[in-house]
Amino acid sequence: MNLGRLASDRRRLTAFWGATVVQVAAVAFDVKVLKQASKVSLMPLLLSWARTQDAPPLLQAALLASAAGDLLLETDLQLAGIAAFAAAHACYLAVFLSQPGQRPWRVAAAYGALWAALIAVLSPGLDGQRVPVAAYALLLTATAIASRWHNSRSGLGGTLFLISDALIAMRLAGRDFPGRGALVMSTYATGQYLLTSGLNRQRPTGKRQPVATASETG
């Protein structure tokens, strides 16, 4: 990679983290204009960086769907926003499950137990939203499992994404607390970055390996 491209990549990533800091601060101090502007810029900035890393199409689609979800949730189209994030998780699942590797059942069992406990705790306060929240949480849990099967970095990203949306579900269930909004956005942005970088980091580079000489092979 030449120095010009490296500098460009770093600027894109710096812009993403800068927008994340602005978003978390704006949520913490309830600055409406900054909240909206920084939120809708997060995923486009991360997508811009991911494309410089030759991210696979499904990963780019996940980030694009997430960007759409962030935008739609700032409007009255809440259901469309949720559908966009469901599409993002479907893309994440497809790209992670397409990767080779071990898939220990203990990981699935642990996350399955976490999902069951979360729904059991929150259900009394969800009323008519119990089924859609449970279904969406199951999709989030599947992403967390598949990303953990891939590697620990992407797995941490999937876990943080799950935590972020669990915090949103807590508000829906009437279990809000100070600082929850800032925690939601910090875990969301960090989770998306780790999912993206965790997958890119282990992709083959496509570079040809040098052919061993007779003396090297013995």
WOKACOR-V623990 format. One record per residue. N is the residue number from 0. RES is the residue in one small letter. SS is DSSP state (alpha for helix, beta for strand, coil for the rest). PHI is phi in radians with two decimals (NA if undefined). OMEGA is omega as a letter, one per 40 degrees, with the letter a starting at -180 (999 if undefined). Layout:
# WOKACOR-V623990
N/RES/SS/PHI/OMEGA
N/RES/SS/PHI/OMEGA
This chain:
# WOKACOR-V623990
0/m/coil/NA/a
1/n/coil/-1.35/a
2/l/alpha/-1.13/i
3/g/alpha/-1.09/i
4/r/alpha/-1.20/i
5/l/alpha/-1.07/i
6/a/alpha/-1.12/i
7/s/alpha/-1.13/i
8/d/alpha/-1.06/a
9/r/alpha/-1.16/i
10/r/alpha/-1.12/i
11/r/alpha/-1.11/a
12/l/alpha/-1.21/i
13/t/alpha/-1.10/i
14/a/alpha/-1.11/i
15/f/alpha/-1.10/a
16/w/alpha/-1.19/i
17/g/alpha/-1.12/i
18/a/alpha/-1.13/i
19/t/alpha/-1.13/i
20/v/alpha/-1.07/i
21/v/alpha/-1.09/a
22/q/alpha/-1.10/a
23/v/alpha/-1.10/i
24/a/alpha/-1.15/a
25/a/alpha/-1.12/i
26/v/alpha/-1.20/a
27/a/alpha/-1.09/a
28/f/coil/-1.81/i
29/d/coil/0.97/i
30/v/coil/-1.71/a
31/k/alpha/-1.00/a
32/v/alpha/-1.08/i
33/l/alpha/-1.16/i
34/k/alpha/-1.03/a
35/q/alpha/-1.21/a
36/a/alpha/-1.13/a
37/s/alpha/-1.26/a
38/k/alpha/-1.12/a
39/v/alpha/-1.29/i
40/s/alpha/-1.61/a
41/l/alpha/-1.03/a
42/m/alpha/-1.22/i
43/p/alpha/-1.03/i
44/l/alpha/-1.18/i
45/l/alpha/-1.17/i
46/l/alpha/-1.11/i
47/s/alpha/-1.04/i
48/w/alpha/-1.20/a
49/a/alpha/-1.06/a
50/r/alpha/-1.17/i
51/t/alpha/-1.25/i
52/q/coil/-1.67/a
53/d/coil/1.01/i
54/a/coil/-1.08/i
55/p/coil/-1.11/a
56/p/alpha/-0.95/a
57/l/alpha/-1.16/i
58/l/alpha/-1.18/i
59/q/alpha/-1.08/i
60/a/alpha/-1.13/i
61/a/alpha/-1.10/i
62/l/alpha/-1.21/i
63/l/alpha/-1.15/i
64/a/alpha/-1.14/i
65/s/alpha/-1.13/i
66/a/alpha/-1.07/i
67/a/alpha/-1.12/i
68/g/alpha/-1.09/i
69/d/alpha/-1.05/a
70/l/alpha/-1.18/a
71/l/alpha/-1.17/i
72/l/coil/-1.24/i
73/e/coil/-1.51/i
74/t/coil/-2.01/i
75/d/coil/-1.48/a
76/l/coil/-1.58/a
77/q/alpha/-1.10/a
78/l/alpha/-1.13/i
79/a/alpha/-1.14/i
80/g/alpha/-1.11/i
81/i/alpha/-1.12/i
82/a/alpha/-1.09/i
83/a/alpha/-1.12/i
84/f/alpha/-1.22/i
85/a/alpha/-1.10/i
86/a/alpha/-1.12/i
87/a/alpha/-1.06/a
88/h/alpha/-1.19/i
89/a/alpha/-1.10/i
90/c/alpha/-1.17/i
91/y/alpha/-1.03/a
92/l/alpha/-1.04/a
93/a/alpha/-1.09/a
94/v/alpha/-1.27/i
95/f/alpha/-1.28/a
96/l/alpha/-1.25/i
97/s/coil/-1.40/a
98/q/coil/-1.50/i
99/p/coil/-1.26/i
100/g/coil/2.59/i
101/q/coil/-1.34/a
102/r/coil/-2.31/a
103/p/coil/-1.11/a
104/w/alpha/-1.19/a
105/r/alpha/-1.07/i
106/v/alpha/-1.11/i
107/a/alpha/-1.10/a
108/a/alpha/-1.15/a
109/a/alpha/-1.14/i
110/y/alpha/-1.22/i
111/g/alpha/-1.10/i
112/a/alpha/-1.14/i
113/l/alpha/-1.12/i
114/w/alpha/-1.07/a
115/a/alpha/-1.07/i
116/a/alpha/-1.15/a
117/l/alpha/-1.09/a
118/i/alpha/-1.15/i
119/a/alpha/-1.09/a
120/v/alpha/-1.27/a
121/l/alpha/-1.55/a
122/s/alpha/-0.92/a
123/p/alpha/-0.99/a
124/g/alpha/-1.72/a
125/l/alpha/-1.61/i
126/d/alpha/0.90/a
127/g/alpha/-1.28/a
128/q/alpha/-1.66/a
129/r/alpha/-1.03/a
130/v/alpha/-1.15/i
131/p/alpha/-1.09/i
132/v/alpha/-1.16/i
133/a/alpha/-1.10/a
134/a/alpha/-1.15/i
135/y/alpha/-1.17/i
136/a/alpha/-1.11/i
137/l/alpha/-1.15/i
138/l/alpha/-1.15/i
139/l/alpha/-1.05/a
140/t/alpha/-1.12/i
141/a/alpha/-1.09/i
142/t/alpha/-1.10/i
143/a/alpha/-1.06/i
144/i/alpha/-1.15/a
145/a/alpha/-1.10/i
146/s/alpha/-1.21/i
147/r/alpha/-1.20/i
148/w/alpha/-1.09/a
149/h/alpha/-1.26/i
150/n/coil/-2.91/a
151/s/alpha/-1.20/a
152/r/alpha/-1.16/i
153/s/alpha/-1.15/i
154/g/alpha/-1.10/i
155/l/alpha/-1.12/i
156/g/alpha/-1.08/i
157/g/alpha/-1.10/i
158/t/alpha/-1.16/i
159/l/alpha/-1.13/i
160/f/alpha/-1.10/i
161/l/alpha/-1.09/i
162/i/alpha/-1.09/a
163/s/alpha/-0.99/a
164/d/alpha/-1.32/i
165/a/alpha/-1.13/i
166/l/alpha/-1.17/i
167/i/alpha/-1.16/i
168/a/alpha/-1.09/i
169/m/alpha/-1.09/i
170/r/alpha/-1.13/i
171/l/alpha/-1.08/a
172/a/coil/-1.54/i
173/g/coil/1.39/a
174/r/coil/-2.01/a
175/d/coil/-1.32/i
176/f/coil/-2.74/a
177/p/coil/-1.05/i
178/g/coil/1.49/a
179/r/alpha/-1.06/a
180/g/alpha/-1.06/i
181/a/alpha/-1.13/i
182/l/alpha/-1.17/i
183/v/alpha/-1.00/a
184/m/alpha/-1.27/i
185/s/alpha/-1.20/i
186/t/alpha/-1.24/i
187/y/alpha/-1.13/a
188/a/alpha/-1.12/i
189/t/alpha/-1.14/i
190/g/alpha/-1.07/i
191/q/alpha/-1.10/i
192/y/alpha/-1.11/a
193/l/alpha/-1.19/i
194/l/alpha/-1.05/a
195/t/alpha/-1.20/a
196/s/alpha/-1.26/i
197/g/alpha/-1.13/i
198/l/alpha/-1.34/a
199/n/alpha/-1.09/a
200/r/alpha/-1.11/a
201/q/coil/-1.87/i
202/r/coil/-1.35/i
203/p/coil/-1.15/a
204/t/coil/-1.42/a
205/g/coil/1.44/i
206/k/coil/-1.37/i
207/r/coil/-1.34/i
208/q/coil/-1.43/i
209/p/coil/-1.11/a
210/v/coil/-1.35/a
211/a/coil/-1.22/i
212/t/coil/-1.44/a
213/a/alpha/-1.06/a
214/s/alpha/-1.23/i
215/e/alpha/-1.31/a
216/t/alpha/-1.49/i
217/g/coil/1.33/999
